[in-house]
Amino acid sequence: MIVIEPKACDKNLNKEKTRMEAEELSSKLILWLSLAALALCVAASAQESTLRVTGVGSVQVPADTAIIAFYVQNSSANMTSAQEAASLMLNQTEEALLSAGVSQDEIGAHRSKGRITTHKVICNTINNSTDCRDVTVNAATMRMMVRLDSSDVNETKRIIEAAEAAGAEAALWGYELSDPANAMDQARKKALENARAKAAYYASSYDLTLGESMQIEEPAYPDIEMGPSYGWERPWRMGRMHWMHWMDPFSEMDRFWRDEFIPEGMAEVTAYVRATYQVKS
């Protein structure tokens, strides 16, 4: 006869119950993990890919300011006399510029001054007799700057001729674009168009459909370069080339080593943008 103790039965029943609960929990965990993986797959398939490109746009506009330097010099045995005469000559030059139509605001208030002292030995020979003497020459120089609100070549030439008639020498130092806002807007618009065209080209090359722009940045402030020059003449072009290549491996397609000439009296404004677009298969 087999006798089953109640305590032993309870133990077996508890073990069976624990096993069934563990299997049920394991099944729920597997189901939950499966649902989570499915949700991630659906989210991943619904997420659109993106394409980031850089755009470059340049415009050339007339400069609006000509920078001219006017020099005078006077030499004398006495430095004080030379300086006084040079100052008088520069005042006469200023009066000539005002009479030629230059405004007082265009004439810089600062006057640069300089002095040069030279020693010469002058020898004269008369009847086989040579007489030498030491001569000291003092030269005083003065300079003033004019920022002429015009880049017209004929106007600049007329102003320079008026100063030279008063005894001064003149040198055109270059041009400036005092208000580049409108040119910058034009350059940025071209840069955006360039970025869009580039993105469309890349997308079509991979049979993708280009969507709307998601983000647009201006990673570098627009450049302003004054003519006359070629785009590749400035050392910073190499730095820009490295920056563009880092931002966009296909930057050489922009012909950054362009050979467009910037004429004298013209300013070239170049803008840069970085744009991110949606693409769909």
Buried (B, 14 or more C-beta within 10 A) or exposed (E): EEEEEEEEEEEEEEEEEEEEEEEEEEEEEEEEEEEEEEEEEEEEEEEEEEBBBBBBBBBBBBBBBBBBBBBBBBBBEEBEBBBBBBBBBBBBBBEBBBEBEBEEEBBBEEBEEEEEEEEEEEEEEEEEEEEEEEEEEBBBBBBBBBBBBBBEEEBBEEBBEBBBEBBBBBEBEBBBBEEBEEBBBBBBBBBBEBBBEBBBEBBEEEEBEBBEBEEBEEEBEBBBBBBEBBBEEEEEBEEBBEBBBEBBEEBEEBEBEEEEBBEBBBBBBBBBBBBBBBBEE
